[in-house]
Each structure stands twice: as structure tokens, then as C-alpha cells.
């Protein structure tokens, strides 16, 4: 069953503090990993170097197809849920912004609010050489440093959700490792300082959904890594990058 059909049947039209995470579409760097996985082989040193050469990869032509299918699905579903105030948060990275563009373009400017959130940056290894025009990005020295960034984002997220009504919905376009980390953290009820970054597998353009109950001070995770809205022939990625 499609995620939003399920949500609609559960009367989520009356639910506030609702957040939808959308992983970016297939990126230029993803294609190298997908090819290697299809052959059942580990990445070679040259392939790893190629991946690291992409400091901020864009999405592929297939990624554009995934983005458009996801955008229309989200748009139609949100209209059925009667959410009148749509806020979109975007990672500062190109592949997430390009994925989100097709969803944003379906709205009139006065019906949607968009914002780039620097704390949504995906884990960026020190092996990746950032270009001069990527001064808004950082290299993460350790997983702990990345987790600190996620905690800053979590504070921003909770502050945003406090102001939501049942007519609001927050859509976030970001990354597999980032979403895997923060959802895992929420599922574990925010008790652990460090989570298993690879605990969830999020394909390209997969959709996950959570809400926060401020009375109980607790997250509820409804769906993780749903790709039922995508035609099977354009599904890619089951890894964390």
C-alpha cells in the first residue's frame, strides 16, 4: 500500500508535526556504486577515487525521471491530505536541490516555502576535495563530528515542528546516510549518543515519514524507505553512501 494512502486512511489530515524525508535521486557518483553492486564486486581503488572526485555531484537522467515521479506523487498525495501550508527544506548539496526542484515547481510561490538548511549536508569524507565554490560545505573528520551536525539539525527540526498546525507539512530533501542516522536516532528514542549509521537502507527517492508528539516528547516513525511510488524499472540504490 502506498505510504500516503495509508496515512490518509489513518486520518493524517488531522495530524500535525508531520515530516516527510525524501532521499535524493540517483547521482553521478551513485552510478559507480550501482554498477559495482550489479556485478557483485567491491569497489576498486580507481572507482573510489572517482567517487571522491565528485565533491557535489548532480543527479543523472534516470535521477530526473525518479525526481519527477516522486514530485507528482507527493504533490497529489498532499492535496488529498488537505495540507495547505507546505514547507520544503533542502540540503545545500546539488543532488538534493535538483531532486526537490521538480516538486517545488508544481506549486505556486504563495503556496510553498523553501529553505536551504546547511545542517542537512551529507557526511563528506576528508578524502573528498571540496572545490572553491563549495565553501558552504565542510569535510567531516570523524563520525562524531557528523553526529554533532545531525543533533544541531534535530534541534532545528523540533523548533520548526512546534509551530506546525494540522494544515502544515514539512518535506525534506536530503541524503541516505543523514536520514538513516537521524531516523535511527529517533527510533532509539534519542537515548544513544552515537547510532549505527548503516542501520537503514534508503534507495534513491525513497520516502520516510515521522511525527513528533510534544506532549509525550517522543518521535513516532510511520514509514522508512518506501519506494512504491516509483516504477520498478527506475528504482536504484539500496545502500548507504
C-alpha positions in Angstrom: 0.0 0.0 0.0 1.3 3.4 -0.9 2.6 5.4 2.1 0.2 8.4 1.7 -2.8 6.2 1.1 -2.1 4.6 4.4 -1.5 7.9 6.1 -4.8 9.3 4.6 -6.7 6.3 5.9 -5.2 6.8 9.3 -6.7 10.4 9.2 -3.4 12.1 9.0 -5.2 15.0 7.6 -5.7 15.9 11.2 -2.1 15.2 12.3 0.4 17.9 12.9 4.2 17.8 13.4 4.4 15.7 10.3 7.7 15.4 8.4 8.5 13.6 5.2 12.1 12.7 4.3 12.9 12.2 0.6 16.3 10.8 -0.3 17.8 12.4 -3.4 17.5 10.8 -6.9 20.3 8.8 -8.4 23.5 10.9 -8.6 26.5 10.7 -10.8 28.5 9.2 -8.0 25.8 6.6 -7.3 26.1 5.1 -10.7 29.6 3.9 -10.0 28.3 2.1 -6.9 25.2 0.7 -8.6 27.3 -0.8 -11.4 29.7 -2.4 -9.0 26.9 -3.9 -6.9 25.1 -5.2 -10.0 28.3 -7.1 -10.9 28.6 -8.4 -7.3 32.1 -6.9 -6.9 33.6 -4.5 -4.3 34.7 -1.0 -5.4 38.1 -0.8 -6.9 40.6 1.8 -5.8 40.1 3.7 -9.1 36.3 3.7 -8.6 36.7 5.0 -5.0 38.9 7.8 -6.3 36.3 8.6 -9.0 33.6 8.8 -6.3 35.8 11.1 -4.2 36.4 13.3 -7.2 32.7 14.3 -7.0 32.6 17.0 -4.3 29.0 17.8 -5.1 27.6 15.5 -7.8 24.4 16.3 -9.7 21.6 13.7 -10.5 21.6 11.6 -13.6 19.0 11.5 -16.4 17.5 8.5 -14.6 17.6 10.5 -11.5 15.5 13.2 -13.2 12.8 10.5 -14.0 12.8 9.4 -10.4 12.5 13.0 -9.2 9.6 13.8 -11.5 7.7 10.7 -10.5 8.3 11.4 -6.8 7.3 15.0 -7.2 4.0 14.3 -8.8 3.2 11.6 -6.2 4.0 13.9 -3.3 2.0 16.7 -4.8 -1.1 14.6 -5.4 -0.9 13.0 -2.0 -0.5 16.2 -0.1 -3.5 17.7 -1.9 -5.6 14.7 -0.8 -4.4 15.2 2.7 -5.6 18.9 2.5 -2.3 20.2 3.7 -2.5 23.9 2.8 0.9 25.0 4.1 3.9 23.2 2.6 7.4 23.9 3.7 10.4 22.4 1.9 13.9 22.0 3.4 16.7 21.3 1.1 20.3 20.1 1.7 22.9 22.5 0.5 24.1 19.8 -1.9 23.2 19.9 -5.6 21.8 16.4 -5.9 19.2 17.1 -3.2 18.3 20.5 -4.5 17.9 19.2 -8.1 15.6 16.4 -6.8 13.4 18.8 -4.9 13.2 21.3 -7.7 10.5 19.2 -9.6 8.3 19.1 -6.5 8.7 22.8 -5.8 7.9 23.7 -9.4 4.4 22.1 -9.1 3.4 24.8 -6.6 2.6 28.4 -6.9 5.1 30.6 -5.0 2.5 31.7 -2.4 1.6 28.1 -1.5 5.1 26.8 -0.6 8.0 27.9 1.5 11.5 26.7 0.6 14.7 26.9 2.6 18.3 25.5 2.2 19.5 24.1 5.5 23.3 23.8 5.8 23.0 21.3 8.6 21.4 18.8 6.1 24.8 18.3 4.4 25.6 14.7 3.9 28.6 13.1 5.5 31.6 14.3 3.5 34.8 12.4 3.9 38.2 14.1 4.2 39.1 12.1 1.1 36.7 14.4 -0.9 38.4 17.5 -2.1 35.9 20.4 -1.9 36.1 22.9 -4.7 36.4 26.7 -4.1 32.7 27.3 -4.9 31.7 24.8 -2.2 32.7 27.0 0.7 29.4 26.3 2.3 30.3 22.6 2.7 32.7 21.0 5.2 34.8 17.9 5.5 33.9 15.7 8.4 36.9 14.5 10.3 35.0 11.9 12.3 31.6 10.2 12.6 31.2 12.0 15.9 31.6 15.4 14.1 28.9 14.4 11.7 26.6 13.3 14.5 27.1 16.6 16.2 25.8 18.2 13.0 22.8 15.9 13.0 22.0 16.9 16.6 22.0 20.6 15.5 19.6 19.7 12.7 17.4 17.8 15.2 17.1 21.0 17.3 16.1 23.0 14.2 13.6 20.3 13.2 11.9 20.3 16.6 11.7 24.0 16.7 10.1 24.0 13.2 7.5 21.4 14.2 6.5 23.3 17.3 4.9 25.9 15.0 3.0 23.4 12.8 -0.8 23.1 12.7 -2.8 20.2 11.1 -2.7 22.2 7.9 1.1 22.1 7.7 3.5 19.6 6.4 7.3 19.6 6.2 9.1 17.9 3.2 12.9 17.4 3.5 15.1 16.5 0.5 18.4 15.1 1.7 20.6 12.1 1.8 20.7 8.4 2.7 23.3 8.4 5.4 21.9 11.5 7.0 18.3 10.2 7.1 19.5 6.8 8.1 21.3 8.3 11.1 18.6 10.7 12.3 15.7 8.2 11.9 17.7 5.5 13.7 18.3 8.0 16.5 14.6 8.8 16.7 13.7 5.1 16.7 16.0 4.5 19.6 14.1 7.3 21.4 17.2 9.6 21.4 18.9 7.6 24.1 22.1 6.8 22.4 24.8 9.4 21.6 26.0 7.6 18.5 23.8 5.4 16.2 24.6 2.8 13.6 24.9 4.9 10.5 24.3 2.0 8.2 21.3 0.5 10.0 18.8 1.6 7.4 18.9 1.1 3.6 17.4 4.0 1.7 17.1 3.7 -2.1 17.1 6.8 -4.4 13.9 8.9 -4.0 12.7 6.7 -1.2 10.2 8.3 1.2 10.2 8.1 5.0 7.7 9.6 7.5 7.8 10.7 11.1 5.9 12.9 13.5 6.8 14.3 17.0 4.5 14.2 20.0 5.4 17.2 22.2 3.1 16.0 25.0 5.0 12.7 25.3 8.3 14.1 24.0 8.6 11.2 21.6 9.0 10.5 17.9 6.8 8.2 16.0 8.2 6.6 12.8 5.5 5.5 10.4 7.4 4.5 7.3 11.0 4.1 6.2 12.4 3.7 2.7 9.2 3.5 0.8 9.6 3.3 -3.0 6.1 2.0 -4.0 5.5 5.3 -5.9 8.4 4.5 -8.3 8.0 2.3 -11.4 10.2 -0.8 -10.8 12.3 -0.1 -13.9 13.7 3.2 -12.4 14.4 2.0 -8.8 18.0 2.3 -7.9 20.2 2.1 -4.8 19.8 0.1 -1.6 23.0 1.3 0.0 24.1 4.0 2.4 26.6 6.4 0.9 
